[in-house]
Every structure is written in structure tokens, then in C-alpha cells.
């Protein structure tokens, strides 16, 4: 007959081993991924400590934080002990980490499609629906703003030229970079993508608002209309 021992909660651990205390004593870099997630979820369930529950959540994602960042509130709530509030805390923390850009606060200068991708990928990867964004640049090719123009379904979204140019004019932009994601992972532009790009390039010339590029972004790569001679 199996003998079940009572669960030892985090409060019964040695102080130096508790995630919060460990962070205070040794700094954030001394904590494992599971310990950092445990800080977010605060407590576990009747059978697991917060750290054990965090380990199980990470194991379901093969220890991949990017995969964890793609889970929805509903996905996380399938784990016993994770309710909506805790799921939102995890998602919010991972999204902040994705958007964080260490280093200089100077305006980013765009010199290539790779620069555009680096600027937009934090907000355009790991999406389950298609979104259309614009990157706005000044005359020195520095980023002054980025905006979501529209959000659609799994297979497409509508980008209204009037909305795009209205936002660009409000920011006194000189140049615009268009971008949308393909959740399917397919980098090939559709005929609709090509038609929209041509339409926006032509309209931009009339307004002295030049379209520099149009990116199609997936979780793993990107396609540049400018690099491929399509602009």
C-alpha cells in the first residue's frame, strides 16, 4: 500500500530557496524559469507548490518560453491552480519581456529590412490572428512610432489606406513601412497583398509619404517587398 506524504509548501522551504526571498538575496539571474513563473502565480494547488506547478506548465511547453508566451488564457486555465487572473499575469509578464528593448533610448534608425523586422517582431510574432501594422519614420529614417492599423482573422485583415495615411500625417511622418503577419507561417505574398501594396505606394507619392517597404512576418522569418524588388 502506497504511503502519501503531505505536500511541503514553499513557506516551509528554507528561506534562501523560496523564489521571492531567493531573488532578494541573490538577484533575478539566480532563479530558474520555473521559479520566476512561480513568483507570478503566487501559490500552487492542493497537490503542488507554485514551483512544482510552474515546472509542469513549462514541461508542457518543452521548457520553451516562446511556446509558453503563445498560450492563451484558456490554455493556461487548464492547469489546476491557474485561474484567469494568474493566467493573465503570466501572459502579461511574458509580453512585457518580449517588448523590452535594453539599451539606448535614442530613436532607432532604419537602414534595412532587417532593422524593420527587429522593430516590429516583438509585437507581431506569436499571434494567432492576422494583424496589420505600420512603422512611421522621420526624414532621418528614424522610427517615431508604430501603430496597429487593423486586426483580422486567421486568414486575413483589412488595411484601410485612409486610416494608414491619417495616422502617418498626424505623426508628421516622412516615410512608412507596412507590415502584416501570416499566422500560417507562409511567407509568400498573396495577390491581395501585392495589389494593396501597389495602391498604397501610389497614394503615398501623391501625399509625399513614401512607402519604403512592406514586410510579411511569421514566427520564424520575414519577407520584404523592397528586397524582392516589389516596391
Secondary structure by P-SEA (a helix, b strand, c coil): ccccccccccccccccccaaaaaaccccccccaaaaaaaaaccccccccaaaaaaaaaaaacccaaaaaacccccccccccccaaaaaaaaaaaaaaaacccccccccccccaaaaaaacccccccccbbbbbbbbbccccccccccccccccccbbbbbaaaaaaaaaaacccbbbbbcccccccccccaaaaaaaaaaaaaaaaacccccccccccccccccccccccc
